[in-house]
């Protein structure tokens, strides 16, 4: 097995490939991840995201390429299917929140930003995107890492790899199981005990992603405030500590985890109704979901990753997923970038 480690998408990454030409295939997968980071990072002055955001208030907007158009279509579908919770214009709220400061933002600061949030304000008619209000921003960071994991795995398969795994900071896409068919064993992070796995599960196909308030948070007067912000209020959501989902694509898994977290106290019930293979931890410490039920005793064996939540309950292909997200994601990932 060839393993290639690198840093991308702001996270430690690894591509594992078993079989002929493994080293060259892993390098191609890495190149794809870094290409997408360069293209969509909001931190780069030369990225497409920055160019779109700088056009805010310009009625001409920006004409985008086919790949970006597919991602914008996916964002629009996710916005509609989540009742407006999955909103790629909400990243601007980070201006009001500094999770290292130990202090809460003022209502004045949030009130100044909220009018700039709302994907319904965006004028999107492929291939042209218009941000009508000066100061509006798009942030692809909420789903481009999961898309990159799927694209990297797809490239590996297109180059002939049949056994491997792409791990982008704990968001995983399977190239294929181990030779012989054994699934990868994956640890799902315990939000209460960093560095330890809550459960260990087999992952033989598809993708898995996690979301949780353990990555960035602050505590003020004994109250914990996580980094996942409700786009309607600008304040952190409450109800779930962590969510993991297995789906046909890492992109779909990541979208479902994000929506579940954003639904707050209703997130657990929504997740169980919309994601067949899921795991969640509530603020009260209750662990639920089909993955918890099927693997409560599993906790040993080599792991593909111990950060975040990743797994299937059987190593077989996951079944049904929420609405048309799976079909939408399949169309977005399978087409080559242009």
C-alpha positions in Angstrom: 0.0 0.0 0.0 1.2 3.5 -0.9 0.3 6.3 1.5 0.8 10.0 0.5 0.3 12.6 3.3 0.1 16.3 2.6 -1.7 19.4 3.8 -4.7 20.8 1.9 -8.1 22.4 2.6 -6.7 23.6 5.9 -6.4 20.1 7.1 -4.0 17.1 7.2 -4.8 14.9 4.3 -3.8 11.4 3.2 -4.4 9.2 0.1 -3.9 5.5 0.4 -3.8 3.3 -2.7 -3.2 -0.4 -3.1 -2.2 -1.8 -6.5 -0.2 -1.0 -9.6 1.0 2.6 -10.2 -0.2 3.5 -6.6 2.3 6.3 -6.2 1.5 8.1 -9.4 -2.3 7.7 -8.8 -1.9 9.1 -5.3 0.0 12.1 -6.7 -2.8 12.8 -9.2 -5.4 12.7 -6.3 -3.3 15.2 -4.3 -3.1 17.5 -7.3 -6.8 17.5 -7.7 -7.3 18.4 -4.0 -4.8 21.3 -4.3 -6.4 22.5 -7.5 -9.8 22.8 -5.8 -8.2 24.5 -2.8 -6.5 27.1 -5.1 -9.7 27.6 -7.0 -12.2 28.0 -4.2 -10.3 29.2 -1.1 -11.6 32.4 0.3 -8.1 33.1 1.7 -6.4 33.5 -1.7 -6.5 36.7 -3.6 -6.3 34.9 -6.9 -9.2 32.4 -6.2 -12.5 32.3 -8.1 -14.3 32.7 -4.7 -12.4 36.0 -4.1 -13.2 37.2 -7.6 -16.9 36.5 -7.1 -17.0 38.2 -3.7 -15.2 41.3 -5.0 -18.0 41.6 -7.6 -20.6 42.0 -4.9 -22.8 45.0 -5.7 -21.9 44.8 -9.4 -25.0 44.0 -11.5 -22.9 42.3 -14.1 -21.6 39.7 -11.6 -19.2 37.0 -12.7 -19.5 34.3 -15.4 -18.3 31.0 -14.0 -17.1 27.7 -15.5 -19.1 24.5 -15.7 -17.6 22.9 -12.5 -18.5 26.0 -10.4 -21.9 26.1 -12.0 -22.5 22.5 -10.8 -21.4 23.4 -7.3 -23.7 26.4 -7.3 -26.6 24.3 -8.5 -25.9 21.9 -5.6 -25.8 24.8 -3.1 -29.1 26.0 -4.5 -30.7 22.6 -4.2 -29.3 22.1 -0.6 -30.6 25.6 0.4 -34.1 24.7 -0.9 -34.2 21.2 0.7 -32.9 22.5 4.1 -35.5 25.3 4.4 -32.8 27.8 4.0 -30.4 26.5 6.6 -27.6 25.3 4.2 -26.6 28.8 3.0 -23.3 29.5 1.4 -23.8 33.2 1.9 -23.6 32.8 5.7 -19.9 32.6 6.0 -19.7 36.4 6.4 -21.0 35.9 10.0 -17.5 34.8 10.9 -16.6 38.5 11.0 -18.6 39.0 14.2 -17.3 35.8 15.9 -13.8 35.3 17.3 -13.8 32.0 19.1 -10.4 32.7 20.5 -11.5 35.9 22.2 -13.6 34.5 25.0 -16.2 37.2 24.4 -19.5 37.2 22.5 -20.2 39.5 19.6 -22.5 42.5 20.0 -26.0 42.4 18.6 -25.0 45.5 16.7 -22.2 43.6 14.9 -24.6 40.7 14.0 -27.4 43.1 12.9 -25.0 44.7 10.5 -24.2 41.4 8.8 -27.5 39.6 8.7 -28.9 41.7 5.8 -26.0 40.3 3.7 -27.0 36.7 4.4 -29.5 34.8 2.4 -29.0 32.7 -0.7 -32.4 33.8 -1.9 -30.9 37.2 -2.5 -28.3 35.8 -5.0 -29.1 36.0 -8.6 -27.9 32.7 -10.1 -28.7 31.9 -13.7 -25.9 29.7 -15.2 -23.3 30.7 -16.1 -23.7 34.1 -14.4 -23.7 34.7 -10.6 -24.6 38.1 -9.2 -24.3 39.1 -5.6 -26.6 42.1 -5.6 -25.5 43.7 -2.3 -22.1 45.2 -1.7 -20.4 43.3 1.1 -22.1 39.9 0.3 -19.9 36.9 0.1 -20.0 33.3 -1.0 -18.1 30.7 1.0 -17.6 27.3 -0.7 -15.8 26.0 2.4 -18.9 24.3 3.8 -18.8 21.7 1.1 -15.9 21.9 -1.2 -13.7 19.7 1.0 -16.2 16.9 0.8 -16.5 17.5 -3.0 -12.7 17.4 -3.3 -12.6 14.0 -1.5 -15.1 12.6 -3.9 -13.3 14.0 -6.9 -9.9 12.6 -5.7 -11.5 9.2 -5.2 -13.1 9.4 -8.7 -9.8 10.2 -10.3 -8.1 7.3 -8.6 -10.8 4.9 -9.9 -10.5 6.5 -13.4 -6.8 5.8 -13.3 -7.4 2.1 -12.6 -7.2 2.0 -8.8 -9.7 -0.4 -7.1 -8.5 -0.3 -3.5 -7.9 2.8 -1.5 -9.1 5.7 0.6 -9.0 9.5 0.5 -9.0 11.2 3.8 -9.2 15.0 3.9 -9.1 16.1 7.5 -11.4 13.3 8.5 -13.9 13.6 5.6 -13.5 10.3 3.7 -14.2 8.9 0.2 -13.5 5.3 -0.5 -11.8 4.4 -3.7 -12.5 0.7 -3.0 -12.2 -1.8 -0.2 -9.0 -3.7 0.7 -7.9 -6.4 -1.7 -10.1 -9.3 -0.9 -13.0 -7.1 -0.1 -12.4 -6.2 3.6 -13.6 -2.7 4.5 -11.5 0.0 5.9 -11.9 0.4 9.7 -12.6 3.9 10.7 -12.8 5.6 14.1 -15.5 8.2 14.9 -14.3 10.9 17.2 -15.7 11.2 20.7 -16.6 14.9 21.2 -16.1 14.6 24.9 -12.7 12.9 24.8 -10.5 14.4 22.0 -8.1 11.8 20.5 -10.4 8.9 21.3 -12.8 7.1 19.1 -16.5 6.9 20.1 -16.9 3.8 17.9 -15.0 2.1 15.2 -16.8 1.0 12.0 -16.2 -0.6 8.7 -16.3 1.5 5.5 -16.2 -0.3 2.3 -17.9 2.0 -0.2 -19.1 5.6 -0.5 -18.1 8.5 1.7 -18.5 9.7 5.3 -18.3 13.1 6.9 -18.8 14.7 10.3 -19.8 18.0 11.8 -19.6 19.1 15.4 -19.1 21.9 17.9 -15.8 20.4 19.2 -13.6 22.0 16.5 -14.1 25.6 17.5 -16.1 26.9 20.4 -15.9 29.3 23.4 -17.4 29.3 26.8 -18.9 32.4 28.4 -20.5 32.4 31.8 -20.6 28.6 31.7 -22.4 28.4 28.4 -20.7 26.8 25.4 -21.0 28.4 22.0 -20.0 26.3 19.0 -18.9 27.6 15.6 -21.9 26.4 13.6 -24.0 29.5 13.2 -27.7 29.7 12.3 -27.9 31.9 9.2 -31.2 33.3 10.3 -30.0 34.6 13.7 -26.2 34.7 13.5 -26.0 32.8 16.8 -24.6 29.2 17.3 -27.1 26.4 17.2 -27.8 24.3 20.2 -28.9 20.7 20.5 -26.2 18.4 19.0 -22.6 18.1 19.8 -21.5 15.9 16.9 -23.0 14.2 13.8 -21.6 11.7 11.4 -23.2 10.3 8.2 -22.3 7.7 5.6 -23.7 8.2 2.1 -23.0 7.4 -1.5 -20.8 10.5 -1.7 -18.8 12.4 0.9 -20.5 15.5 -0.5 -23.9 14.2 0.4 -22.7 13.0 3.8 -21.3 16.4 4.6 -24.4 18.2 3.6 -26.6 16.0 5.8 -24.4 16.5 8.8 -24.4 20.2 8.4 -28.2 20.4 8.0 -28.7 18.2 11.0 -26.5 20.4 13.2 -28.2 23.5 12.0 -31.6 22.1 12.9 -30.6 22.2 16.6 -32.8 20.3 19.0 -34.8 18.9 16.0 -31.6 17.7 14.3 -31.6 14.2 15.7 -35.1 13.3 14.6 -34.5 14.9 11.2 -31.3 13.0 10.8 -32.9 9.6 11.6 -35.6 10.4 9.1 -33.3 11.5 6.3 -30.0 9.6 6.7 -30.1 5.8 6.9 -26.5 5.5 8.2 -25.9 8.1 10.9 -24.5 8.8 14.4 -25.1 11.7 16.6 -24.3 12.9 20.1 -26.7 15.4 21.8 -25.7 18.1 24.2 -27.0 15.9 27.0 -24.5 13.2 25.9 -27.0 10.8 24.4 -25.6 8.8 21.5 -28.0 7.8 18.8 -28.5 6.8 15.2 -28.2 3.5 13.3 -24.4 3.5 13.4 -24.4 3.7 17.1 -26.9 0.8 17.4 -25.0 -1.4 14.9 -21.5 -0.9 16.3 -21.9 -0.2 20.0 -19.4 -2.9 20.8 -17.0 -2.1 18.0 -13.9 -0.3 19.2 -10.8 -2.2 18.2 -8.7 -2.9 15.2 -6.7 -0.6 12.9 -8.4 2.6 11.9 -8.2 4.6 8.7 -8.8 7.8 10.7 -9.5 8.7 14.3 -10.6 12.3 13.7 -14.2 13.1 13.1 -16.9 10.6 12.3 -16.7 8.2 9.4 -18.3 4.8 8.8 -20.9 2.4 7.4 -22.7 -0.1 9.5 -21.7 -3.0 7.2 -19.1 -2.0 4.7 -21.8 -2.5 2.0 -23.2 0.3 -0.1 -25.4 2.7 1.8 -29.0 2.8 0.9 -31.5 5.6 0.5 -30.6 9.2 1.3 -32.4 12.5 1.7 -34.4 13.8 -1.3 -32.5 14.3 -4.5 -29.1 15.3 -2.9 -27.6 11.9 -3.8 -28.6 12.2 -7.5 -27.5 15.9 -7.6 -24.1 15.1 -6.0 -23.5 12.1 -8.4 -24.0 14.4 -11.4 -21.7 17.1 -9.9 -18.9 14.7 -9.0 -18.9 12.4 -12.0 -18.4 15.1 -14.6 -14.7 16.0 -15.2 -13.6 19.5 -14.2 -13.3 22.1 -17.0 
